[in-house]
Structures are given as structure tokens and as C-alpha cells.
Amino acid sequence: MSVTERSAPTAVKGLATIVGFLVLVEFASGILQGYYTPIYPQIAEHLSILEGDINWFEAAQLIVSALCIPLLARLGDLVGHKKVLLISTAVTALGSWWLAFAPGFTTFLIGWALQGAYVVWLPLEIAIIHRRTRDSGRQELLTRRGAAILVGSLELAVIIGAVSSGLLVESMDMNLLLALPAVVVTAVFFVILVGIEQAPGDDSGGGIDWTGLGLVTVALGVLMGGLVLLRVDGAGSLLGWLTLLVSVGAFVVFWRFEQRHPEPIVDVRLLSSPAQWPVQVTAFLFGIPVLGGQIPLSTYAQADPVERGYGLGAEPAFVSTLIGLYVITLAIGAFTLPLTTRLLGGVRRALVVACCLVGVGYLLWLPFHDETWQALINMGIAGVGSGALVAALPAAAAAAAPPERTGIATGMTNGTKTVGGAIASAIFAIALTATGSLDAASEQVAPLSGYLTVWAVCAGAAFLAALALLAAPRHAFSDGPGVPSVIPG
């Protein structure tokens, strides 16, 4: 009997314990992702801000998330994944407690941005499982199974978080309501500290491309600054448009620097390859509806049609139900992807159809947005397509990358999707603002034209993503009977 065979049962037994602890971490992640959505209008009222300005919170958090992914993932390889998981959880807990006591827009924005550190939890958890099963003889199989369990617990927790906040918002003080996620994340910190073993970091050398990280941070910061100026001063702001132009130059400088760097924070050479860029562009465009479109849907659903002339007039508890149904359609789209791939004759066709479903779902919002049943149909169609894309895009990126670069490629799909969602959130904040000032004293609400713009942009982005996939070379996808099964994550 070989050493690998003798150690396999021990590895599997230890893995079950580790996955059990990591399930609790993903449960907290799901709570964070589902808890706030039904109560966005109440948060705006609590902070005395316009409901359109809530989108700035999402934009700030997504930018922080996009920067955290490459930095913390690389840091995990160097110093150990448990250490970085603890650091990111501590930062997330700090941001969550900050939200509970933030008195205004700016302080709440800072807390919300800090909370974005949780985005790296799932990649780090999968890395922990992958390293733990190294001597099992079934590393890839056990890693896939562990990831499936984690993602399943995440989706369940999203529903629990949404239902909990929707039921409690009417009977609980807002500060106390916002403190509950902080309690969950704080408890998870100690779960990781006690339950997850520490593995050594990577001994292969190398480091972190701090200059590249600084350049992309500056470029994204200038971009968001230009969008803020357009929000404050209006679409005619010359300074705002000049700032956006400067951000383009900053991205050019960052891109050229990364091309020359031996270990770039973002592998732009891989990103721009003919087989890879269509997948990454698709991920960027997909981030617009799946991340940027969340807050507008929540605020629209709770808008009073009698007062505003539009909206569904839904209570937070019913919005929680809508979110639960949407998550179920996401799961359906994700878990039926292997079947649809076979029926449609390949991965590319399945992805194109998924993009079109998302586009059709949001396009239907333009004429059909007055009744709850219309909203359910619209989001059901978009949800099935979104679930398929969430499941398939990382696998498609891996298939289009060289074998030694699959990890980087799959990580970039998450990063580009996050950046797309951040930019969309900022643009949607502008579209949903009735005035040209951050002052909420006028108590004006978002115009219906703003929501129509949001839905049109989400639909257009999805259809453009379908066209981007058609531009990929035929060999970029693992079409054929050997297509591996994929899981959402």
C-alpha cells in the first residue's frame, strides 16, 4: 500500500471537519449578501439620503472587492490562506460594526466599503480545501465536492438573510438591526481561528506587485471621482468628463506597466489573448446587471405606486420572498447547466443563450413593471440566465487559458465582473437621482425614467456579452462530449 493510499482516509476525514467549519464562513457570507437588500429604502431613510445614493455604497464596496481579490489571493499563497482569511474576516467585521453606528452618508460609505473584504472568502476556502486534499489521491474531485457544499450553504444563507431582515425591519431599531450581521461575522472570526488549521505559505519565491496595485487603485479612484462629479454637478460638468478622460490615461499607464512586469497583479497578457478577452468582457458586462442592478430592483419594488405613480408597493418582508425566489432561479440555472450544454451542443451556445435570457429578463421590465407577477416573470427569466453564467464563466475562462494559468484566469472573471458592477452602480446612482446635489433636503425621489435607464443598460450589457462570446475563437471553449460538469461559485 502506498503512502498516498494510507493517507487518503485521514485526509478525507480531516476534510469533512474543515468543510464543516468553512460552511459556517459561507453562511456568514450569504447573510451579508442577502441581509441588506430588502431594507435599502429603510437604510436611506435612516441616513436621510436619497434612495438613488444607496448605489454609491455598492459602487464603493465593489471597487474595494475588486482590489482585494488579487491582493489577498496572492498574499494567501505567500503567508498562508488561514492567516489571510482571518485578516479579511477581521476587516469585514470592522466594516459591519461600523455600519451599525454610522450616523451619515460618508461614514456609512466607509463601513460598506470595508465590508467588501469578504469577497475573497470563497477563493481562500477553496484553496484551503485544495491544499488539504493534496495527499488524498482525489484532490480535484474532493475540491469540487467541497466547493459545491460551500456554494450550496451560501445560497441558502442568502435566502435566510433576506427573510430575516425583511421580517425584523418593522419591529427593530435600525442600529440594532444593522448590528446583527456584525455579530455573525465576529463569531465566524473565532470559528476560523479555532477550527481551521494553519498551512505554510508558498516557498517558491516571488512577491506582490505593489506598484501595479497602486496604479490600478489610482485609475479606479479617478474613474469613480469623475462619476461622483457628474453626480454632483450634473451631466454637463466639464470637470467630471475631464476626470473620466484622465482615468482612461491612468488605465493605459497601468496596462503598459503590467505588460512588462514579471509577476503582475493583473495578468494583462493573458487578459488580452484572443481566447480569453471575450470571456473576461462577458464577465465585465455580466457584472452590470447581476451586481449593479440589485439595489434599483429593491428600491423600485418598495416604491409606493400611489405616491410616485410607479412601483410595486411591496413590504420588506415580501421583497425578501422575491429575493428567495430569485436565488432559487439562480440555482436552477447553475445546476442545469451541464444539461443545457449538452442539449445546445456546446459551452459557447449555452453561454450565449444564458446572456440572452438575462437580456430578455431585463428588457421585459421596460413595458412590464406595474404588477408583482410581471416582476416575478422578469426576474425568473433573468435569474436562470444569471445562474448559468455564474456557474459557467470561471470554467469557460479556465478552458480558454493555458493549463498553468487556469487559477489566474478564473480569478480574473470575478475581478472583471466586480469592476463592471462597481461602475454600473455609480452610473445607476446618477440615473436615479432626481436632483444634482447630494443634499436630501428636497426629499425628492428617483424618477421612473431613471429606472427605465437602469433596465435598458442591464439588458444592453447582457446582449453585448452574447456578441462578445461569439467573437471568441472556436477552440476557446471545451465544446464537445468531454465538457466537465461545473458548479456555481
C-alpha positions in Angstrom: 0.0 0.0 0.0 1.4 3.4 -1.0 1.7 6.4 1.3 -1.0 8.2 -0.7 -3.4 5.3 -0.2 -2.7 5.2 3.5 -3.2 8.9 4.0 -6.3 9.2 1.8 -8.8 8.2 4.5 -7.2 10.5 7.0 -7.3 13.4 4.5 -10.9 12.8 3.8 -11.8 12.6 7.5 -10.0 15.8 8.2 -11.5 17.4 5.2 -15.0 16.8 6.5 -14.2 18.7 9.6 -12.6 21.6 7.8 -15.5 21.9 5.3 -17.9 21.9 8.2 -16.2 25.0 9.7 -15.9 26.6 6.2 -19.7 26.1 5.7 -20.2 28.5 8.7 -18.0 31.0 7.0 -20.0 30.8 3.8 -23.2 31.0 5.8 -22.0 34.4 7.1 -21.1 35.4 3.5 -24.6 34.6 2.4 -26.1 36.6 5.3 -24.1 39.6 4.2 -25.2 39.2 0.6 -28.9 38.8 1.3 -29.5 40.7 4.5 -29.4 44.3 3.4 -31.2 44.0 0.0 -34.8 44.1 1.4 -34.1 47.1 3.6 -32.3 49.5 1.3 -35.1 52.1 1.4 -35.2 51.9 5.2 -31.4 52.5 5.2 -31.8 55.5 3.0 -34.5 56.9 5.4 -32.3 56.1 8.4 -29.4 58.1 6.9 -31.7 60.8 5.5 -30.3 60.4 1.9 -31.9 60.0 -1.5 -32.6 56.3 -2.4 -30.5 56.7 -5.6 -27.5 57.5 -3.4 -27.6 54.0 -1.9 -26.0 52.8 -5.2 -22.8 54.6 -4.2 -22.4 52.2 -1.3 -22.5 49.3 -3.6 -20.0 51.0 -6.0 -17.5 51.7 -3.2 -17.8 48.1 -1.9 -17.3 46.6 -5.3 -14.2 48.7 -6.0 -12.7 47.5 -2.7 -13.7 43.9 -3.5 -12.1 44.2 -7.0 -8.8 45.3 -5.4 -9.0 42.7 -2.6 -9.3 39.7 -4.9 -5.8 39.8 -6.5 -4.0 41.2 -3.5 -5.4 38.8 -0.8 -5.4 35.8 -3.1 -1.7 36.3 -3.8 -1.0 37.1 -0.1 -2.7 33.8 0.8 -0.2 31.9 -1.3 2.7 33.7 0.3 1.9 33.7 4.0 -0.9 31.0 4.3 -4.6 31.0 3.5 -5.8 30.8 7.1 -3.9 34.0 8.1 -5.4 36.0 5.1 -8.8 34.5 5.8 -8.6 35.8 9.4 -7.4 39.2 8.2 -10.2 39.6 5.7 -12.8 38.4 8.2 -11.5 40.9 10.8 -11.8 43.8 8.3 -15.3 42.6 7.3 -16.3 42.5 10.9 -14.9 46.0 11.5 -16.9 47.3 8.5 -20.1 45.5 9.7 -19.8 47.1 13.2 -19.1 50.4 11.6 -22.4 50.3 9.7 -24.3 49.7 12.8 -23.3 53.0 14.3 -22.6 55.1 11.2 -24.5 58.4 11.5 -24.5 59.6 7.9 -23.7 59.0 4.3 -19.9 59.3 4.4 -19.4 57.2 7.5 -21.8 54.5 6.2 -19.9 54.6 2.8 -16.6 53.8 4.6 -18.1 50.9 6.6 -19.8 49.5 3.5 -16.5 49.7 1.5 -14.6 47.9 4.3 -17.2 45.1 4.4 -16.2 44.3 0.8 -13.2 42.3 2.1 -15.5 39.2 2.4 -15.3 38.7 -1.4 -12.1 36.8 -1.1 -13.5 34.2 1.4 -14.7 31.6 -1.1 -11.5 31.6 -3.2 -9.4 31.2 0.0 -11.7 28.5 1.3 -11.3 26.5 -1.9 -7.6 27.0 -1.8 -7.6 25.6 1.8 -9.6 22.5 0.7 -7.3 22.1 -2.4 -4.2 22.2 -0.2 -5.7 19.9 2.5 -6.5 17.2 -0.1 -3.1 17.2 -1.7 -2.1 13.8 -0.4 -5.6 12.2 -0.8 -5.2 10.9 -4.3 -8.5 12.5 -5.2 -7.6 16.2 -4.9 -9.6 17.6 -7.7 -12.7 15.5 -7.0 -12.7 16.4 -3.3 -12.1 20.0 -4.0 -15.1 20.2 -6.4 -17.3 18.4 -3.9 -16.2 20.8 -1.1 -16.8 23.8 -3.3 -20.3 22.6 -4.1 -21.2 22.2 -0.4 -19.9 25.7 0.3 -21.8 27.3 -2.6 -25.0 25.5 -1.6 -24.7 26.8 2.0 -24.0 30.3 0.6 -27.2 30.3 -1.5 -29.3 29.0 1.5 -27.8 31.7 3.7 -28.7 34.4 1.2 -32.4 33.5 1.5 -32.2 33.3 5.3 -30.5 36.7 5.5 -33.1 38.3 3.2 -36.1 36.8 5.0 -34.6 37.7 8.4 -34.1 41.4 7.7 -37.5 41.7 5.9 -39.3 40.3 8.9 -37.4 42.3 11.6 -37.1 45.7 10.0 -40.6 46.9 11.1 -40.1 45.8 14.7 -36.5 46.5 15.5 -34.4 49.7 15.9 -32.2 50.2 12.8 -29.0 50.4 14.7 -29.7 47.1 16.3 -30.9 45.6 13.0 -27.6 46.6 11.3 -25.6 45.1 14.2 -26.9 41.5 13.7 -24.7 40.8 10.6 -21.7 42.2 12.6 -22.4 39.6 15.4 -22.4 36.8 12.8 -19.2 37.9 11.2 -17.4 38.3 14.5 -18.5 34.8 15.6 -17.1 33.5 12.3 -13.7 35.0 13.0 -13.4 32.8 16.1 -14.7 29.8 14.1 -11.8 30.3 11.6 -9.3 30.9 14.4 -10.2 27.7 16.3 -11.4 25.3 13.6 -9.1 25.8 10.6 -5.6 24.5 10.7 -2.7 26.7 9.5 -0.8 25.6 6.4 2.5 27.1 5.4 2.7 29.6 2.6 4.3 29.2 -0.8 8.1 28.7 -0.7 8.6 29.3 -4.4 9.5 32.9 -4.0 8.1 35.9 -5.7 6.2 38.7 -4.2 3.3 41.2 -4.6 3.2 43.7 -7.4 2.6 46.7 -5.1 3.3 49.2 -7.9 0.7 47.6 -10.2 -1.8 47.5 -7.3 -1.2 51.2 -6.6 -1.6 52.1 -10.3 -4.9 50.3 -10.7 -6.1 51.7 -7.4 -5.4 55.3 -8.6 -7.1 54.5 -12.0 -10.2 53.2 -10.4 -10.3 56.0 -7.8 -10.0 58.7 -10.6 -12.7 56.9 -12.5 -15.1 56.9 -9.6 -14.2 60.5 -8.8 -15.3 61.5 -12.3 -18.6 59.7 -11.8 -19.1 61.5 -8.5 -18.5 64.9 -10.1 -21.1 64.0 -12.7 -23.5 63.0 -9.9 -23.0 66.3 -8.0 -22.7 68.8 -10.9 -24.8 67.1 -13.5 -24.1 65.6 -16.9 -22.8 68.9 -18.2 -19.9 69.0 -15.8 -16.7 69.7 -17.8 -14.5 68.8 -14.8 -16.3 65.4 -14.5 -15.7 64.5 -18.1 -12.1 65.6 -17.9 -11.6 63.5 -14.8 -13.0 60.4 -16.7 -10.6 61.2 -19.5 -7.7 61.3 -17.0 -8.8 57.9 -15.7 -8.5 56.4 -19.2 -4.9 57.6 -19.3 -4.3 56.1 -15.8 -5.6 52.8 -17.0 -3.3 52.9 -20.1 -0.2 53.6 -17.8 -1.3 50.6 -15.6 -1.8 48.3 -18.6 1.7 49.1 -20.0 3.4 48.6 -16.7 1.7 45.3 -16.1 2.8 44.1 -19.6 6.4 44.5 -18.6 6.1 43.1 -15.0 7.3 39.5 -14.5 4.6 38.9 -11.8 1.8 41.4 -12.4 -1.1 41.9 -10.0 -3.3 41.5 -13.1 -2.1 39.3 -15.9 -2.9 41.7 -18.8 -1.1 39.5 -21.3 -3.5 36.6 -20.6 -6.4 39.0 -20.3 -5.8 40.3 -23.8 -5.3 36.9 -25.5 -7.8 36.1 -28.3 -9.2 33.2 -26.5 -9.5 35.0 -23.1 -10.7 38.5 -23.7 -14.2 37.6 -24.9 -14.8 35.6 -21.7 -13.5 38.4 -19.5 -15.5 41.1 -21.4 -18.6 38.9 -20.8 -17.8 38.8 -17.1 -17.4 42.6 -17.0 -20.7 43.1 -18.8 -22.5 40.5 -16.7 -21.5 42.4 -13.6 -23.6 45.3 -14.7 -27.0 43.5 -14.2 -26.1 40.9 -11.6 -24.3 43.3 -9.2 -25.2 46.8 -10.3 -28.9 46.1 -10.8 -29.6 44.7 -7.3 -30.3 47.9 -5.4 -32.5 49.6 -8.0 -34.7 46.4 -8.1 -35.1 46.6 -4.3 -36.0 50.3 -4.2 -38.4 50.0 -7.1 -40.2 47.0 -5.6 -40.9 49.0 -2.4 -41.8 52.3 -4.2 -45.4 53.3 -3.4 -47.4 53.5 -6.7 -50.0 55.8 -5.2 -47.4 58.4 -4.2 -45.0 58.1 -7.1 -47.1 56.7 -10.0 -44.8 53.7 -10.2 -43.5 50.8 -8.1 -44.9 47.6 -6.6 -45.6 48.9 -3.2 -44.1 45.8 -1.6 -43.3 45.5 2.1 -39.7 44.5 3.1 -40.9 41.0 4.1 -42.4 40.4 0.6 -39.1 41.7 -1.0 -37.4 39.0 1.0 -39.7 36.5 -0.7 -38.8 37.9 -4.1 -35.1 37.6 -3.3 -35.6 34.0 -2.2 -37.4 33.1 -5.5 -34.6 34.9 -7.5 -31.9 32.9 -5.7 -33.8 29.7 -6.4 -33.9 30.5 -10.2 -30.1 31.2 -9.9 -29.6 27.7 -8.5 -31.8 26.2 -11.2 -29.8 27.9 -13.9 -26.5 26.9 -12.4 -27.3 23.2 -11.7 -29.0 22.6 -15.0 -26.0 24.0 -16.9 -24.5 20.6 -17.8 -27.8 19.5 -19.2 -28.3 22.7 -21.3 -24.8 22.5 -22.5 -25.4 19.0 -23.9 -28.8 20.0 -25.4 -27.5 23.1 -27.0 -24.4 21.4 -28.4 -21.6 23.2 -26.5 -20.5 25.6 -23.9 -20.4 28.6 -26.2 -24.0 28.2 -27.2 -25.1 27.7 -23.6 -23.4 30.9 -22.5 -24.8 32.9 -25.4 -28.3 31.6 -24.6 -27.7 32.5 -20.9 -26.7 36.0 -21.8 -29.8 36.4 -24.0 -32.0 35.2 -21.1 -30.6 37.9 -18.8 -31.1 40.5 -21.6 -34.7 39.4 -22.2 -35.5 39.4 -18.5 -34.3 43.0 -18.0 -35.8 44.1 -21.3 -39.2 42.9 -20.2 -39.0 45.4 -17.3 -39.4 48.3 -19.8 -43.1 47.5 -20.7 -44.0 45.2 -17.8 -43.2 46.7 -14.4 -46.6 47.5 -12.9 -47.6 44.2 -11.3 -45.9 41.8 -9.0 -46.4 38.8 -11.3 -44.7 40.7 -14.0 -41.7 41.3 -11.7 -41.6 37.6 -10.9 -41.5 36.5 -14.5 -38.9 39.1 -15.4 -36.6 38.2 -12.6 -37.2 34.5 -13.1 -36.0 34.7 -16.7 -33.0 36.8 -15.8 -32.3 34.6 -12.8 -32.0 31.3 -14.8 -29.6 33.0 -17.2 -27.6 34.6 -14.4 -27.2 31.3 -12.6 -25.9 29.6 -15.7 -23.3 32.5 -16.2 -22.2 32.4 -12.5 -21.6 28.7 -12.9 -20.0 28.7 -16.3 -17.8 31.8 -16.7 -15.0 30.6 -14.4 -14.9 27.2 -16.1 -15.0 28.9 -19.5 -12.1 31.1 -18.5 -10.1 28.1 -17.3 -10.8 26.3 -20.6 -9.6 29.3 -22.6 -6.3 29.5 -20.6 -3.1 27.6 -20.7 -3.1 24.8 -18.0 -0.6 26.6 -15.8 -2.8 29.8 -15.8 -6.2 28.5 -15.0 -6.3 29.8 -11.5 -5.4 33.3 -12.6 -8.0 33.2 -15.4 -10.8 32.1 -13.1 -9.9 34.8 -10.6 -10.0 37.5 -13.2 -13.6 36.6 -14.2 -14.6 37.5 -10.6 -12.5 40.7 -10.7 -13.8 42.0 -14.0 -17.4 41.2 -13.0 -16.9 43.1 -9.8 -15.4 46.2 -11.6 -18.4 46.1 -14.1 -20.8 46.1 -11.2 -19.0 48.9 -9.4 -19.0 51.2 -12.5 -22.7 50.3 -13.1 -23.7 51.1 -9.5 -22.1 54.6 -9.9 -23.9 55.2 -13.2 -27.2 54.0 -11.8 -26.8 56.3 -8.9 -26.6 59.2 -11.3 -29.6 57.9 -13.3 -31.8 57.5 -10.2 -31.0 60.9 -8.8 -33.8 63.5 -9.2 -31.5 66.5 -8.3 -27.9 67.4 -9.0 -26.9 67.6 -5.4 -26.1 65.2 -2.5 -28.4 67.3 -0.3 -31.5 65.2 0.5 -33.5 68.1 2.0 -35.7 68.3 -1.0 -36.9 64.8 -0.3 -37.3 64.1 -4.0 -37.4 60.6 -5.2 -35.9 58.8 -8.1 -37.8 59.3 -11.4 -39.3 56.4 -13.4 -37.1 57.4 -16.3 -34.1 56.5 -14.1 -35.3 53.0 -13.5 -36.1 52.6 -17.2 -32.5 53.6 -17.9 -31.2 51.1 -15.5 -33.1 48.2 -17.0 -32.2 49.3 -20.5 -28.5 49.4 -19.6 -28.7 46.0 -17.9 -30.4 44.4 -21.0 -28.0 46.1 -23.4 -25.0 44.8 -21.4 -26.3 41.2 -21.5 -26.9 41.3 -25.3 -23.4 42.8 -25.8 -22.0 40.0 -23.7 -23.6 37.5 -26.0 -21.9 39.2 -29.0 -18.5 39.1 -27.2 -18.8 35.4 -26.8 -19.4 35.0 -30.5 -16.2 36.8 -31.2 -14.1 34.1 -29.3 -12.2 31.6 -31.4 -13.8 28.2 -31.7 -11.1 26.5 -29.7 -11.6 28.8 -26.7 -14.3 26.6 -25.2 -14.3 22.9 -24.3 -17.2 22.1 -26.6 -18.0 18.5 -27.1 -18.8 15.4 -25.0 -15.8 16.0 -22.7 -17.2 19.1 -21.2 -16.7 18.9 -17.4 -19.5 19.5 -15.1 -19.4 22.8 -13.4 -20.7 24.2 -10.1 -21.9 27.7 -9.1 -19.2 29.8 -7.4 
